[in-house]
Amino acid sequence: MEASEVRQDIDKLDSLSTIPIVLTQILRATRDPSCPPAELYRIIARDQTIAAKIIRIANSPIFGHSGRVGEIQQAIMFLGYEHIRNIAISVSVVSMFSKRGDINLRNFWAHCYEVAFISSYIAEAATMVSPKVTFLAGLLHDIGRLIFYNLYRDRYKDIFGTDDLLEKEVAAFGCDHAQAGGWFAEKAKLPVEQVLAIQYHHSPSKAGQYADIVSVVSLAEALSRRYSPKIEDDGIWTGEHDAILLELSLNNDDLDEIGVRLSQEQAGIRNFLELI
């Protein structure tokens, strides 16, 4: 199979209403600082599934407002546009790929949450990057693997959890999951920084724009494998990660602290898995 065929198959997903119209409208509204809260509320209220999940996630420890948000208007006021956008993207994308199958999706999403958590921790501790942005990028970084699984299930399920995953993907599909995920994110009109984090999380030095965000997510994935190894993870440590550590001035004590914080986040991970 050629990479061009994969891209064509991803393009067809839009015509099948895989990408919710409401999400597109939420993205447009939250990017516009002149958009009034009442308009954003009107958009979200059109899709009660998204609205209900935004309320549930807004009240979870993930976003630090447990028990305080009772309706969408409150969520907008308490969380702000950036958080609402991130929650809406998370809800929509996870909902697209939450069906059970031959792979353990709960373990897969647990891995993604761990990468998201580590990404946000590193961003807050060692960079000027928004932890909210890196959390979402970490959560969605491996979406290309679910694209492959949903489009080519029989061919992909046997290589899903192998260490030489990238090489096998390229041999089978002409591209790897990072590239496929980037195409999907671009088609879904996700923010550019999210597209690039998904596309280059295995090769952060190639990112160019938003390289700081991409580097954080790439490092977080490698650290998740160190501290919480799973069959579902694919964060192989490379020389690029050594360079990122130097750039961020992170030492072994800092990395040990990340491992401790991750172990303390188990309740948050369980909470997230219940929400999906």
C-alpha positions in Angstrom: 0.0 0.0 0.0 1.2 3.5 -0.8 1.0 6.5 1.6 -1.2 8.3 -0.9 -3.8 5.6 -0.5 -3.8 6.1 3.3 -4.3 9.8 2.9 -7.2 9.3 0.5 -8.8 6.9 3.0 -8.3 9.5 5.8 -9.9 12.2 3.6 -13.0 10.0 3.1 -13.5 9.9 6.9 -14.8 13.5 6.7 -17.5 12.5 4.2 -18.7 9.9 6.7 -19.3 12.6 9.4 -16.5 11.2 11.5 -15.5 14.8 12.4 -18.5 16.4 14.2 -19.8 19.7 12.8 -20.2 21.0 16.4 -16.5 20.4 17.1 -15.6 22.5 14.0 -17.8 25.3 15.2 -16.4 25.1 18.7 -12.8 25.4 17.3 -13.7 28.4 15.2 -15.5 30.1 18.1 -12.7 29.5 20.7 -10.1 30.8 18.3 -12.0 34.1 18.0 -11.4 36.4 21.1 -14.4 38.5 20.0 -16.8 35.5 20.2 -19.1 36.2 23.1 -19.6 33.4 25.7 -23.3 33.3 24.8 -22.5 32.3 21.3 -20.1 29.5 22.4 -22.8 28.3 24.8 -25.3 28.2 21.9 -22.9 26.1 19.8 -22.2 23.6 22.5 -25.8 23.3 23.4 -26.6 21.9 19.9 -24.9 18.6 20.8 -26.0 17.3 24.2 -23.6 14.5 24.1 -20.6 16.8 23.8 -22.2 19.2 26.3 -22.7 16.4 28.9 -19.2 15.1 28.5 -17.8 18.6 28.8 -19.6 19.0 32.1 -18.4 15.6 33.4 -14.7 16.2 32.4 -14.8 19.8 33.7 -15.8 18.4 37.1 -13.1 15.8 37.1 -9.7 16.1 38.9 -8.1 16.3 35.4 -9.0 19.9 35.1 -9.0 20.8 38.8 -12.6 22.0 39.2 -14.1 18.9 40.9 -17.8 19.5 41.8 -17.9 23.2 40.8 -19.3 23.1 37.3 -23.0 22.4 36.9 -23.8 23.7 33.4 -22.1 24.8 30.2 -22.3 28.5 31.1 -20.3 27.8 34.3 -17.8 25.7 32.4 -17.1 28.5 30.0 -16.8 31.0 32.9 -14.6 28.8 35.1 -12.4 27.1 32.5 -12.1 29.7 29.7 -12.0 29.2 26.0 -8.8 27.3 25.8 -9.9 24.6 28.3 -13.3 24.3 26.6 -11.6 23.8 23.2 -9.3 21.2 24.6 -12.1 19.3 26.3 -14.3 19.4 23.2 -11.4 18.1 21.1 -10.7 15.3 23.6 -14.3 14.3 23.9 -14.9 14.3 20.1 -11.7 12.4 19.1 -11.9 9.9 21.9 -15.6 9.2 21.0 -14.6 8.6 17.4 -12.3 5.8 18.5 -13.7 4.3 21.7 -15.2 1.0 20.4 -13.8 -2.2 21.7 -12.0 -4.6 19.4 -9.0 -6.8 19.1 -6.8 -4.4 21.0 -7.0 -3.1 24.6 -8.2 0.4 24.1 -8.4 1.1 27.8 -4.6 0.4 28.1 -4.1 2.5 24.9 -5.9 5.5 26.3 -4.2 5.0 29.7 -0.9 5.3 27.9 -2.1 8.4 26.1 -3.3 10.0 29.4 0.1 9.2 31.0 1.9 11.0 28.1 -0.5 13.9 28.5 0.1 14.2 32.2 3.9 14.0 31.9 3.7 16.5 29.0 1.8 19.0 31.1 4.1 18.5 34.1 7.2 19.1 32.0 5.7 22.1 30.3 4.8 23.7 33.7 8.2 22.9 35.3 10.7 23.5 32.6 9.2 25.5 29.7 7.2 28.6 28.7 4.7 26.3 26.9 1.1 26.1 28.1 0.5 22.9 30.0 -3.0 22.9 28.6 -1.7 22.7 25.1 0.8 20.0 25.9 -1.8 17.9 27.8 -4.0 17.8 24.8 -1.1 17.1 22.4 0.0 14.2 24.6 -3.5 12.8 24.8 -3.8 12.8 21.0 -0.3 12.0 20.0 -0.9 8.4 19.0 -4.2 8.9 17.2 -2.7 7.7 14.0 -2.4 4.2 15.5 -6.2 4.2 15.9 -6.6 5.5 12.4 -4.7 2.5 11.1 -6.6 0.2 13.3 -10.0 1.4 12.2 -9.1 1.6 8.5 -7.0 -1.6 8.2 -7.9 -3.6 11.3 -6.9 -7.1 10.1 -3.5 -5.9 8.8 -2.7 -3.7 11.8 -3.8 -5.6 14.9 -0.8 -8.0 14.7 1.8 -5.2 14.7 0.0 -2.7 17.1 2.2 -3.4 20.1 5.6 -4.3 18.6 8.8 -2.5 19.3 9.7 -2.1 15.6 6.2 -0.6 15.0 7.3 2.3 12.9 9.2 0.2 10.5 6.4 -2.3 10.1 3.9 0.5 9.5 6.0 2.0 6.8 6.4 -1.5 5.2 2.6 -2.1 5.3 1.2 1.3 4.6 4.0 3.5 3.1 3.9 5.8 6.1 3.9 5.5 9.9 1.2 6.4 12.4 2.6 9.8 13.2 2.3 10.9 9.6 -1.2 9.4 9.3 -2.3 11.0 12.6 -1.0 14.3 11.4 -3.1 14.0 8.2 -6.2 13.2 10.2 -5.6 16.1 12.6 -5.1 18.5 9.7 -8.3 17.3 8.1 -10.1 17.7 11.3 -8.8 21.3 11.4 -7.2 20.9 14.8 -4.9 23.6 16.0 -1.6 23.7 14.1 0.4 22.9 17.3 -1.6 19.8 17.8 -1.2 18.7 14.2 2.6 19.1 14.4 2.9 17.4 17.8 1.0 14.4 16.4 3.0 14.3 13.2 6.5 14.7 14.7 6.4 13.1 18.1 8.8 10.5 17.0 11.1 12.9 15.2 10.9 16.2 17.1 14.0 17.7 15.5 12.0 17.8 12.2 9.1 19.8 13.6 10.3 23.3 12.9 7.3 25.4 14.1 6.2 24.6 17.6 9.3 22.4 18.2 9.1 23.2 21.9 5.7 21.6 22.2 6.6 18.6 20.0 9.8 18.0 22.0 7.9 18.0 25.3 5.4 15.4 24.0 8.2 13.2 22.5 10.1 13.3 25.8 6.9 12.5 27.7 6.2 9.5 25.6 9.7 8.1 26.2 9.4 8.7 29.9 6.0 7.0 30.1 7.7 3.9 28.8 10.4 4.2 31.4 8.0 4.6 34.3 4.8 2.8 33.1 5.7 0.3 30.4 2.9 -1.3 28.5 2.5 -3.4 25.4 0.6 -0.4 24.0 3.4 2.1 24.3 5.9 2.9 21.6 8.2 5.5 23.1 11.6 4.2 22.3 14.4 6.4 23.8 16.7 8.0 21.2 19.5 10.5 21.1 17.0 13.2 20.5 15.6 12.7 24.0 19.0 13.2 25.5 19.3 16.5 23.6 15.8 17.6 24.8 16.9 16.8 28.4 19.9 19.1 28.0 17.9 21.8 26.4 15.3 21.8 29.2 18.0 21.4 31.9 16.3 18.3 33.4 18.5 16.1 35.5 18.0 12.6 37.0 16.4 14.0 40.1 13.8 15.8 37.9 13.1 12.6 36.0 12.7 10.7 39.3 10.2 13.3 40.4 8.2 12.8 37.2 8.0 9.1 38.0 6.8 9.8 41.5 4.2 12.3 40.2 3.0 9.8 37.6 2.5 7.1 40.2 0.4 9.5 42.2 -1.8 10.3 39.2 -3.3 6.8 39.1 -6.7 8.1 40.4 -6.7 10.6 37.6 -6.0 7.9 35.0 -8.9 5.8 36.4 -11.2 8.8 36.3 -10.3 9.5 32.7 -10.9 5.8 31.7 -14.3 5.9 33.3 -15.2 9.1 31.3 -14.4 7.5 27.9 
